[in-house]
Amino acid sequence: MQNKVPLAAARPHGKAETPFYMQATDAPSRRLLSLKHGNTFAILDDHGDVGVAAAGGGGIFHDDTRHLSRLELRINGLAPLLLGASLRDDNAVLRIDLTSPDLFSERRMSLGKNTIHIIRTIFLWRGVAYHRVGVQNHGSDPVDLDLSLTFQSDFADLFEVRGLRRRARGLAHEQVAGIDRVVLVYRGLDSVERHTVLKFSPAPQNLERNAASYRVHLATGERAALYLTVACDGSADDPVPFLRGVRAATHEQRASMAQAATFETSNDILNQILCRSMSDLTMLCTQTPEGIYPYAGVPWFSATFGRDGLITAIQMLACIPDLARGVLRRLATHQATETDPATDAEPGKILHEMRRGEMASLHEVPFGRYYGSVDSTPLFVLLAGLYVERTGDVAMLRELWPNIVAALGWIDGPGDPDRDGFIEYRRADPRGLINQGWKDSSDAIFHADGRLAEGPVALAEVQGYVFAAKRLAARCAARLGDDAMAGRLSDEADRLAERFDEAFWCPQIGTYALALDGAKRQCRVRTSNAGQVLFTGIARPARAHVVARHLMQPSMFTGWGIRTLSSEEARYNPMSYHNGSVWPHDNALISLGLARYGMKHAVDKIFRGLFDAASYMDMHRLPELFCGFRRGRGQAPTLYPVACAPQAWSCVAPFALLQASLGLEFRPDEREIRLWNPRLPSFVDEVILRKLRLADAQVDLAIRRHETGVVVQVLRLDGDVRVAAIHG
């Protein structure tokens, strides 16, 4: 089970609380793999089993409840031997190849190992887990086998699985409901009845409440197959046949990203990274009533998160502007309209997290609909403005305008309780998150001597988000004909930039302070937050170049990427969640900021580091974070053991890095796509962009290395759009 001892417990200054993320784990004896579709996800080991690996977080989950906590295949009572396990490139199907161990009967070997080939094929679709077990006899003699599947459900809430203990639970029971199915039922303390229905085909010879067994005869070379569906909460009373289901799931997945622009490069490994990134994003995207939304990550954050969805959509605006529509509409629908201290809600505030499990329903955790993030609201306005700049979609702007105005009202009102011009946070309920920026672990905001900062806390990068949000909102107001509001917002942004420079610039450390504490004292700590300040454009150009030099020093840049915290700081720990690790999305936003100020050489260095890191990663997948140890010659990066993989804002980081390198900019009013000072990554000689959209036009581009620069070629042009490469 997960170790819930806080990582910072041994630090001398301030006691860290137990946060709501996984901090450490015993190494599993089997590798864990994940699948997701909609509100259902599965964590299985590399044998295809659930609940057998040493780590206890496996299962089939639906709506934040574990509907199957154990599923174990045995052949003649023994575990099969692993040959290999792999996810299909599109993440839709998991295939596991197994073989029989040495089997004995009456102390004599009855069947040698590697005689029986077993293929387990698993996928999810519309709340149902589909499972096929195929067996084939490669021996020279007929065989008789006993195949069994044991199963169980604890109906644990996701937060129970993550380590929280409950004083009481509901009642569960199992029922054999015919020759081919078992129904597992749990009536929770919230009076909701949750069901898991297991259906077997063909019907097993013996079916009990927690096990199904088959007697299988195979002639030489003969194949046989059995099928199992696991339906969660009435998802399908009679699931479709396996082959029809896998075709439907594959088609649905491909169709969901049919409008996305694609990148193809001259570097085969980068192409694999980009392919995996797009497949991961596709898997994490979930169809909601308001449109498609990227859930934050598997396993622990497979839900609507405001900050994560907003930043993911920002990074993918060049490729998939429609993703921003779904994110903005969903968050607008759930924007707070009243004050509720238990959930940190205030009128105009944008959602942090939304959960659907029993513990959230009973308010045992505050995350049913939780608003404890200080940055989601300015990021909402920022994304809305960027979306309009990208698409020219004034109809969408009119639809969202009341929500944008409400969000701006929160920024200037409850978000700034002391009216000093900076938005800040302090949790309203002791069960909520103590830190409410993106570095939300309890020990992430502190002073130079290691003392934890006492709130209300004003974070550096969040003031930048507000600056960018007001600048963009001013242009939106002008589009809608409200020149007075446009002028007011523009003036407010200018004044904020002046106050920010005075309050946050810290010459003692040569960069921006991490934050201001409740007494307006600077947290004089060197962090990556200063890099995100550049992303927003609030920094003066001279300051930006100083920050960039600091970020690229060995104390911050590991060779794989920029650390969240300098190695010279009191709480530096390269194995921590936020105090010295490397986060790909953080590096991507920093790179967009560096590109804004013309520092493409630094962008290339970061891109190269993350590219090299991903080339070592399983499936070339960039995880949520990895450890911030210095890069060693011939050594791979050190993984963070419980990082989400896939994770939305990390998996799209390569696309944001390409955007930063190429300087992609869209001018819908002028029907023009611009490339500002385009530069190819040093490990790439050519990038081809296909289906790059601007309004109703599409273009395919090739950017090729040429002497000291690049050449941009239009390969296909469909509609009224111009392409311009601008140097200087």
N, C-alpha and C positions, 0 to 999 in steps of 0.2 A: 504493500500500500504506500501511498504517498507520504513523505516525511513533511510534516507541517511546521517544523522548526524554522523561524524566519532566518534568512541568510544573514541579516545584519545583527543577529542577537549578540554576537561577540564584540560588537563595536562599542567603544567606551562612551560615546556621546549620544544619549537618547535611546529609548527602547522602541524598536520597530514592531508594528502590529502584524498579526497574521493576515496577509492580503488574500484577495480572491483570485489568485492565479497559482498554478502548480509551481512549487519552488524546487523540489528535488525528488528523485525517484531511484529505487533500486534498478539496476540494469535488468531488463527482461531476458529470460533465457531464450526467447524467440523474438524475432523481429516483428514489429507491429506495422500493419498496413491499414489504410483508411479508404473508405468509399463514402460518397454523399450524394443524395438527390433530394431536393426540396428540403423539408423539415426533418428528414431522416438521415442518419449517418451510422456507419459501422466501423468499429475498430476490431480487426481480426489479426491473429498472428499469422506467421508465414506458412503454417500448416492448414490455415483456413478455420482454425478453432477459435472459440471465444472462451475466456476465463481460464485458460490453461497456462499462459505465460505468467512469469513472476509478477509483472506489473499488473495491478488490479483494475485498470481503467478500461478494459475491453468491453465490448458489447454491441448490441444493436439498439440505437437510441432514436426516439421519436418525440418531438415536442418536449425536449429536455427531460425525458424519462427513459431509463434503460428497460427496454422491452424484452431483451434476452441477455442474460448475464452469463450463460454457459451454453456452449454447443461444441461437442467433442465427438470426433469420428474415431472408431476403433475397428481394426480388422483382427478377427479371432481374439478379441480382448486386448490387443496391443496397439500402440500408436504407430501409424505408418512412418516410414522414413522420408525425409524431405529430399526432393530432387531440385526444386526451384520454385520461386514464386515471383509473379510480375503483374503489374498493372498495365493494361493496354494503354497505348500512347494517349488516348483521349480520356483516360481515367474512368471509363464507363464500366469496365469489366475486370475483375480480378481472377487470374488463373493460377492454380497451384498444382504442381506436379509432385506426386508422391509415389512411393513404391512399398511393397510388402517387406516387413522384416523377416528374419528367420522364424518360421513357425514350427512348433513342436506339438506332437501328440503322443502321449504316454512315454515321455522322455526321449522320443525319437523325432528327428527332424522330418516334418511332413511336407515342408515347402521351403525352398531356399529363398533368401532375400533377392530382390530385384526381379521376381517372377511376375508379379502383378503390378501393372501400371494403373495408378489412380489419378484422375484429374478432377479437381474440384473447381467449378466455375461459379462465381458469385457476382451478382449485381443488384442494385437498388433501383426501384422505379415506383413512384407514387405511393410511398408508405409501405412498400412490400420488399422484403429481401428474398431474392430468388437464388436457389442453390441447386446445382446439379453435381452429382457424384457419379463419374463414369469410371468403370473398371474394365480392364482387358487382361486376359491371360496370355503371357508370352512364353509360358513353359511348354514342354513337350507332352505333358499329361493333363487330363481334365482335373479340375480342382473344385472343391466345395469350400465356400468361405462363409464366415459369420461377420456381417457388417452391422455395426450398431451406431446410432446417433443418440447421445444423451443430451438433455437440454434442461434449462432452468431459467426462471426470471425472478429477480429480486425487486423489480419495479422501483429501483432506487432513483431518486431525484439526481440530476446531474451534479448538484452541489454536494450530495452525499458521496457520490463517486469521487469527487474531488477532495473529500476528507472531512467535511462538516458532519458533526454528529447531531442526531435528532433525539428528543426526549421520548417521542412516541411515533408510531407508524400506523398505517391502515392495515387492513386484513387482505390476505391473498389466499387463493386456492386454485387447484388445477382440476381439469375435468376432461376425461376421454369422451369425445363427442362423436363417436362412430368408429368405423374401422380404419379411417385414414386421417383423423385430425384430433388435435388436443387444443383445448382452450385454457389459457392462463389468465386469471382475472385478479385484479387488485382494486379494492375500494379504498381510496385515499381519505385522509382526514379532511380534505376539501370537498368530500361527498361526490367526487368524480370517479366513475368506474372506468378503469383502463383495461384493455384486452390485448392479448397476443394470441393469434390463431396460427397454429402450425399445421400445415396440410402436407401429407406425404403421397407421392405417386410413384410407383404403384403402392397399394396399401401394404404395410409391413406385415410379416408373419406374426409379430407380437408387438403390441402397442400399449405402453403404460403411460402414467401421468408425466414421467420425466425421461422416457426412453422409447426408442423404436429400434427393432432389430429385424434383419433380413437374413435368410439363408439363400446364398447365391451359388448356382452351379455354372461353371464356365468350361466349355470345351477348349481345346487348344486354339488360340487366336480369337476366341469369342469375346464379344463386348457386351456389357450390360450397363444400364444407367438407372439411377433413382433420383427423384426430384423432391425438393422441400421448398415450400414458401412460408415465410414468416410475415404475417400481416399485422400491422400495428394499429390499434384503435379503429377497427372497422374500415381500414383503408381499401380493402377489397374482399367482399364476402366470398367471391370465387375468382381468384387471381387468374390472369390470362396465362396461356401456356408459355413455357420457358422461352422458346425461340421467338414467338411473337413479342414477348416482353423485351427481349434483348434488342430486337430490331426497333421497337418503338422507343426504347430508351436512347439508343444510338442516334436515331433520327431527330429526336427532340433536342438532344445535346448539340448536334451539329447545327440545327436550325436556330438555336438561341444566339449564336454568334455569327450568323451568316453575313451580317452587315459590317462586321469589324474589319478595319484595315489590317493588313498583314505586312510583316517585315521579313525579308529574306536576305541573308548576308553571304559573303564569301567565306565565312568561318563556320565550318560544320558544327563545332561544339556550341557556338553561340546560337546557331539555328535550333539545336536540340534544347538549349536553355529557353529560348523563346517559345518553342512548341510546348514544352512542359508548362511554362508560365501561363500560356493561353488556356491549356487544358485545365490547369488548376483553377484559374479564374472562372472558367465555364462551370466546373463542378461546384464551386462555392456560390455561384449566382443562383438565386432562388426566386421563383415567380411569386410575387406577393400581389394582393389586391390593387396596389398602387403601381405595379410594374416590377421589373427585374431589380434585384438588390443583391450585392455581394455580401454574403455572410462573412464574418470576420475570420474564422479559421476553425479547423478541425484538429482536435476534438472539442476543446473546452469553450470555444467562442463561436460555435455554429448557431448564430442568432443574429438579429438585427443590432448592430452597434453603430451609433451615429458617427463618431469620429472616424472609425475604420472605413465605413462606407463612403464618407465624404472624401477622405484622402485617397482611397482607391479610385474613386471616380475622377478626382483631379488628375491623378497620374495617367489615366486612360482617356482623357478628353480628346487627344489627337486621334486615337484609334477607334474609340467607341463612345461618341457623345451621347448616344441613347442611354448608356448606363447612368449618366448623371440625371436624366429625367426620372428614372425609377427611384434613385436615391433621394432626390429632392422632393418628389411627390410623397414618398413614404414618410419622410421625416416631417414634412409639412402637416400631414394627416395627424401625426402623433405629437405635434408641438404642444407644449404645456399651455394651459389657459388659466390656471389657478395656482395658488401657493399651497404646497404640501411638504412640510419639513421632512416627513418620513421618506420621501422619494427625491428630495432636493429639487422639487419642481417649483418654478416661478413663471408667471405669464411671459410668453415669448421664448422661453428656453427650449432648446432642441435636445432631443432624446440622447442619452448615453447608451442605454442597453435595454433590451426588452426580452423577457423570459416567459415561458409558458408552462413551467413545471409546477408540481404540487407545493414545493417550498416557497416559490414566488407567489403563488395564489394565496397561501396562508400568511404571507408577509414574514415568514421565517428568515428570508433574505429580502433585501429591499429592491430586487432587480426585476420585478414584474414589469414595471414601466419606470425606469430609473433615469434621473436627469443629472447625475453627479459628474458632469464634465464641464469645465470652464471654456473649452475651446470648440465644442460642437456647434455652438450658436454662431460665432463669427465665421467658422468654416462653412456653415450653411449659406450665409450671405455671400461669402467668397466664391463658393462653387456656383451659386446661382449667377453671379456676375460673370465668372469665367465661361459658364455654359452659354450665356447670351453672346459674349464676345466671340465664342467659337462658332456659334450656329446662326446668330441673328434671329433667333426664335422669340419674337416679341409676344406671340400668343402665350407661350409658356411663361414669359416674364409677367404678363398681366395676371395669369392664373396664380402665380406665386407671390405677387407683390404684397398682398395683405400679410403673408407670413414673413416676408422680408422686413416689412415695416415693424411687425411685432418683435422680430429678432433684434432689430436695431434699438427698439424700445427697451428690451432687456439689457442690451449692452450698455446703454446710457443710464439705465435705472438700477434694477436689482443687481446687475452684474458689476456695478461700481458703487457699492453702498456708501463709501466715504466721499464720493464725488471728487476724487483726485485726478480723474481722467484715465485711470488704468482699471481694467477689469481684473477681478481677483476672486479667489474662492476660499470658503471655509465650509466644511460639511455641516449640514443642518441636523443630521441624525448620527449618533455614535456608531451605528452599524454600517454607515456608508463609507465610501472611499475617502481616506484622509487627504490624499493628493489627487487632484482632479484634472491635471494635464495629461499629455500622452505618457509621460513617465509617472505612472500612478501607483507604483509600489510605495510603501509607507516610508522608506528610507531614502527616497530619490531627491528630495529637496532639502538642502542643508547649507550651513555656513562653512567657511574655509577651515575652521577647527573641527568640523565633523558634527557640530550640534545641529539637530533637526530644526528646520525653520518653523516658527509658530505663525499661524495665519492671522488675518487673511493674507494669502500669498498671491502676488502678481508675477506671473511668469513672463520671461522675456519674449519668447516666440509668440505668445498669445497676443501681446500688444501689437506685434507685427501682423497677426491675422486680422485684428480689428482695423488696423491701418489699411490693409489691402481690401478688406470687406467694404470699408467706407468709400474708398476710391472707386471701386467697382459699382457699388450701389449708387454713387453719384452719377456715373455714366448711365446706369439703368434708369434713374429718375429723369435724366435728360431725354432718353429715348421715349419716355412716357409723357414728355411735355411739361414736367414739373421742374422748371429751371430754378425756382427758389430752393427747393429741397436739394437739387444737385449742387448748387453753390454752397449751401450750408454743410453738406456732407464733405465736400471737397475741402472746405476751410477746416473742418474738424479733423480731417485726416492730416492736414499740414501741421496743425497745432500739436496733434498727438506725436508726430515725428520729432518735433522740437523737444517736447517734454520727455519723450522716450530717450533721446540722446543724452539729455542732461541727467536723467535718473538712472539709466542702466549702463552707460559707458563706464568702464572701470579701468583706468589707466594702470592701476596696480597689477593687473593680470593681463593687460593688453587685449581685452576682448569685452564682450557684453557680460554683465552679471547674469547668473542663472535666473535670479528672481529678486523681488523685494519682499521682505517679510512683513508681518503686521505692523511693525514699528517703522516701516519704510527704510530699513537697513538693507543694503545690498548683500546678496549671497554671492560673495566673490569667489566663484568656483568656475573653473574652465570646463565647459560642457559643449556637446554638439548642439544644444539649443541655440547657440549663437549662429550656427550655420543655417538653421531654419529661419532665423531673422532675415538672412539674405534672401531666402525664397520669397519673402513677402514684399521686399523692396523698400522697407522702412529705413534701412541703413544708408548713411551717407556714403558715397563712393569711396572716399579715403578710408573710412572705417571698414568698409567691406573688404578692402584689400588687406588690411591688417588682420581682420578675422580669418581670412582665407589662409594667410601665411601661418597663423597659429594652428588652424585645423590640420594643416598638412605636415606639422612637426611630428617627430616620432612619439612624443607623449600622447598624441591624439590619433595619428594615422598608423594603423597596425601593419600595413602592407596588404591587408584584405579589405580594409575600409576604415572609416572614422569611428572611433570609440564614442560611446555616449558620455564618457567622463575621462578627463586627463589622468594619466598614470601618476601625475604629481599630486593629486588631490587626496584628502584624508580618507575618504570612503572608497577610494578606488579598489575595485575587485573585478578582475577580468571574467570571473565566473558568475557575477551577479546578473540580475535581471536588467537593471537600468544603470548601474554604476561602474561601467567599464566594458560592457559587451558591445557588439556591433549589430546594428539593426539595418537591414537593407533598405527599408522604406525611408528611414532617417537619412541615409546616404543619398538616396534618390532626390529627396526634397532639397538637401544641401546642394546637390549638383545642379538642380534647376536654378537655385539661387546664385551659384557661382557663374552659371551661363548668363544669367541676367546682367551680371557685372562684367562680362566679357572674359572670364577666367577659364577658358576651355581646356587649358593644359591641366588644371586641377581636376576638372570633370573627367578627363581621360585617365588620370591616375586612379581616381576612385572607381571608374568603370572597369579598368583593368583589374583592380584588386577584387571586386565582386565577381567579375567574370572568372578569374582564376579560382576563387572560392567555390563558385557554383560548379566548376568543372570537377571538383573533388566530391561534391555532394551526391547523395543517393538520388538517382533519377535526374541529376542536374537541377535539383529543386532548391531554390533559396528558401530557407526556413524563416520563421518569425525573427529569430536572432541567433547568433552564435557567439562563442566566447571571444574576449578581446585580447587574447595572447598575441604577442609579437610574432609576425610571420617568420618561420624558419626555413632555411634552404631545403628543398625536397620534402617538406612536411605539409600535411593537410591542415586546414583550420580545425580548431577544437569545437565540437558541437556542444550546444546547451541542451541538457538531456530531455527537458520537457517542453521544448519550443514547439509551437503549432507548426505543422507541415502537412498540408499546405496552409498558408495564411495569406489573406487577400492582398494587403498593402505591400507585402514582401514579394509575392509572386509577380506583381506588375511592375516592380522596380526596374527590371531591364528595359521596359518600354519607356519609362520616364527618363532613364539614362540616355537612350537613343534620341529621345526628343530634345534633351539638353544638348547633346552633341551636335545634332543637326540644326538646332535653332528653329524648330518648326513653329510657325505662327499663322493664324487664320484671320483673314479680314473679310467677313461675309458681305459687308456693305460695299466693299470694293471688288468683290468676287475674285479675291486673290489669296493664294497660299504663298507665304514667304519662308525662306530659309535664311536666318540671320547668322552670318559668319559660320556657315556649315563646316563641320569638321568630322571626319570619320574617326572612330576609335582606332587606336594604334595597332590593334590586332585584326583589323578589318580593312579590306581593299574596296569593297563594294557593298552597298545596301540598296535593295529594291523594295519600294513601298507600293503596295497594290491596294486598290479600292479606297484611296484616300478621298474622303467626301467633304464637300463644301456645299451646303444647301442641296440642290438636286443634281449637282455635278459630281463627277468622279474622275480621278486622275491616277495613273501609275507613274512612278518616278524611279529613276536610277541615279544614285549618287556614287561616283567613282573617284578613286584617288588619282590625282594628276599632278606630277611634279611636287610642288610645295603646297598644293591646295586640292580642291575637288572640282569635279565637273558634274553639273546637274542636267539630266536628260529626261525629257517627257516621253514616256513609252506609249501611253494611251491617254486620250483626252475625250471625255464624254460629258458634254455640257459646257456652259459658259463659266470658265474659270481660268485665271492666269496663274503662272508659277514664276516667282522671282527669287533669285539668289542674291542676297545683299551682303556685301563685304565692306568692312570699315567700322 
